């Protein structure tokens, strides 16, 4: 619970300041993927849940593999991350 709370505490102010919760990263910094794709890749269920609570979409596909974050989680053997 503490990790989930911390993820929400960190991500909520970023979203309020205009961070692209549902959009792709900036050029040069994983521009092909969303924050949710990156949270799945990092293995952080807390960050995935916080991003979903802040409005991240489940249906967005990355620009390289055409994969959703769930596809990525399944590929990593961690479907519980979606």
C-alpha positions as CSV (number, residue, x, y, z in Angstrom):
1,X,0.0,0.0,0.0
2,X,2.8,2.4,0.8
3,X,4.3,2.0,-2.7
4,X,0.9,2.5,-4.3
5,X,0.4,5.6,-2.3
6,X,3.8,6.9,-3.2
7,X,3.2,6.3,-6.9
8,X,-0.1,8.3,-6.7
9,X,1.6,11.1,-4.7
10,X,4.3,11.4,-7.3
11,X,2.1,11.1,-10.4
12,X,-0.9,13.2,-9.4
13,X,1.0,16.5,-9.2
14,X,2.8,15.7,-12.5
15,X,-0.6,15.2,-14.1
16,X,-2.0,18.4,-12.6
17,X,1.0,20.2,-14.0
18,X,0.3,19.0,-17.5
19,X,2.3,15.8,-17.8
20,X,1.1,13.7,-20.6
21,X,-0.4,10.8,-18.6
22,X,-2.1,9.3,-21.7
23,X,0.3,10.5,-24.3
24,X,3.6,9.5,-25.8
25,X,6.9,10.4,-24.3
26,X,9.0,13.3,-25.6
27,X,11.4,12.9,-28.5
28,X,14.5,11.1,-27.3
29,X,12.9,9.6,-24.2
30,X,10.9,6.5,-25.2
31,X,8.9,8.6,-27.6
32,X,7.3,5.4,-29.0
33,X,5.6,4.5,-25.7
34,X,3.2,6.0,-23.1
35,X,3.9,6.3,-19.4
36,X,1.7,3.2,-18.9
37,X,3.9,1.2,-21.3
38,X,7.0,2.4,-19.3
39,X,5.3,1.6,-15.9
40,X,4.6,-2.0,-17.2
41,X,8.2,-2.3,-18.5
42,X,9.5,-1.2,-15.1
43,X,7.3,-3.8,-13.3
44,X,5.5,-1.2,-11.2
45,X,1.9,-2.3,-10.6
46,X,1.5,0.8,-8.3
47,X,2.5,3.1,-11.1
48,X,0.2,1.3,-13.6
49,X,-2.7,1.6,-11.2
50,X,-1.9,5.3,-10.4
51,X,-1.7,6.1,-14.2
52,X,-5.1,4.3,-14.8
53,X,-6.7,6.3,-12.0
54,X,-5.4,9.5,-13.6
55,X,-6.9,8.7,-16.9
56,X,-4.3,6.6,-18.8
57,X,-6.0,4.7,-21.6
58,X,-5.8,0.9,-22.0
59,X,-6.1,0.8,-25.8
60,X,-3.1,2.9,-26.9
61,X,-0.5,0.9,-28.9
62,X,3.2,1.9,-28.9
63,X,4.7,3.2,-32.1
64,X,7.3,0.5,-32.5
65,X,5.7,-2.8,-31.7
66,X,2.1,-1.8,-32.1
67,X,1.5,-3.3,-28.7
68,X,-0.7,-2.2,-25.9
69,X,0.6,-2.1,-22.3
70,X,-1.3,-5.3,-21.7
71,X,0.5,-6.9,-24.7
72,X,3.8,-5.7,-23.2
73,X,2.9,-7.2,-19.8
74,X,2.0,-10.5,-21.4
75,X,5.2,-10.5,-23.3
76,X,7.1,-9.9,-20.1
77,X,5.2,-12.7,-18.4
78,X,3.5,-10.3,-16.1
79,X,-0.1,-9.9,-17.2
80,X,-1.1,-8.8,-13.7
81,X,0.5,-5.5,-14.5
82,X,-2.4,-4.4,-16.7
